[in-house]
Amino acid sequence: MNVDVAKNLHEVLGNLPKEVRLVAISKYHPNEYLETAYNEGQRIFGESHEQELAQKQETLPKDIEWHFIGHLQTNKVKYIAPYISMIEAVDSYKLLKEINKQAAKNGRIIKVLLELHIAEEETKYGLTLDDCRDMLEKGEWKDLGNVQICGLMMMASNTTEISLIEKEFDTATSFFDEIKVKFFADAPEFKERSWGMSHDYKIAIKHGSTMVRVGTTIFGPRVY
Ligand SMILES: *Cc1c(COP(=O)(O)O)cnc(C)c1O
């Protein structure tokens, strides 16, 4: 192993305030890297491809909490529903409904985050703030008893312009506060703000993040 996963992991953990949790983003990395992080105490891992996740879930320890962080097609939900701990990137009501259906089939309640599209890049998935508001105002989601909406997720623009990144995190935090009051005032589980990746997690923790998703800084560059 030419990447010192243990050292990198502890460095990142050392930068996080106690109340911020780390999702170690392990996509495209081999099991041995995850095992090293696991042996150092890391339990939350994030993956973005259903087949790769299935292979890792089968072979790695069962007390790992797997987060699905990528764009999830509705026809793939059934494969991860038996074991997924949190689906972070819910970007449509259709997907939310399918997760609810598959969770029910498995006798489970699956935690999800709603993914916001705030960054200026067109390639990013996610709900615009207006779409997210509309979806919540319609209220149909309240009948979905097998999903638990635990907060929001977003990616800031991939830029070196720190003020833009800060602005986007702040937009997401104000939006969180707005919908918390309007729709989730009685839902203590609605508390997560998943923002911050390798290049911007230190900014994110100063701008409202409760959960950072860090890959490259821990595991090194991904080999596709
Ligand atoms: C890959 C990925 C990450 C991790 O990115 P790094 O730059 O490697 O830290 C975080 N969030 C999402 C949604 C990702 O797809």
The ligand as an ORCA input file, in Angstrom:
! r2SCAN-3c Opt
* xyz 0 1
  C     -16.446     11.268     -4.918
  C     -17.322     12.096     -4.074
  C     -16.844     12.706     -2.901
  C     -15.392     12.638     -2.447
  O     -14.599     13.468     -3.225
  P     -13.057     13.723     -2.858
  O     -12.707     14.918     -3.629
  O     -12.319     12.500     -3.303
  O     -12.965     13.913     -1.385
  C     -17.757     13.412     -2.122
  N     -19.052     13.529     -2.469
  C     -19.540     12.965     -3.590
  C     -20.975     13.136     -3.911
  C     -18.698     12.241     -4.423
  O     -19.202     11.707     -5.539
*
